[in-house]
Amino acid sequence: MATARHPMPPEVANLSLDQVVARYVGRFRDKKPDWYAFEDAKIEGFKRAQHRFIGAGGSGKHTDPSVIPAKAHTLSIMYVEPGQGNAAHTHEVEETFFVLQGALTVFVEDEHGDRREVRLGQWDCITCPAGVIHGYINESLEPVYFQVMIGRGKPETMGYADENLFQRRDAHLASS
């Protein structure tokens, strides 16, 4: 007989195993790409689709019942066409990018404009520490799919480095 060495959280303790599997399995085929998950995604050069798997996310608009609930992290798959990326931003917790298919150029920069770029290929990853300005662009000729994890079940909305985007960072919620 197996012994559970850690207690289950209250929201799981009374679920059957069938209910656990039904609630905590996410399938890509069930995900609809969200092309407006972020305020900067409306801007040419920053267009991308998010496929949310785990966690509510900072946008506050993820009410899709297929999203797996989480307390400690989020997980999404991003689809980015060539020439697209995202605006420089920070988070209150770490964010990890893990490339599944294609190539992605990721950057980190400081408040003085000093910037470092690294090109990630399939199975490469980077973790951006909390408060470090970062972002990415697909500089290749093919679309890229990559996994994004943020170290909190419901992180704050992105802290865009650009003041105009930062002031509008929640505007995309009205368009959902």
Buried (B, 14 or more C-beta within 10 A) or exposed (E): EEEEEEEEEEEEEEBEEEEEEEBEEBEEEEBEEBEBBBBBBBEEEBBBBBBBBBBBBBBBBBEEEEBBBBEEBBBBBBBBEEEBBBBBBBBEBBBBBBBEBBBBBBBBBEEEEEEEEEEBEBEBEBEBEEEBBBBBBBBBEEBBBBBBBBBBBBBBBBBBBEEEBBEBBEEBEEEE
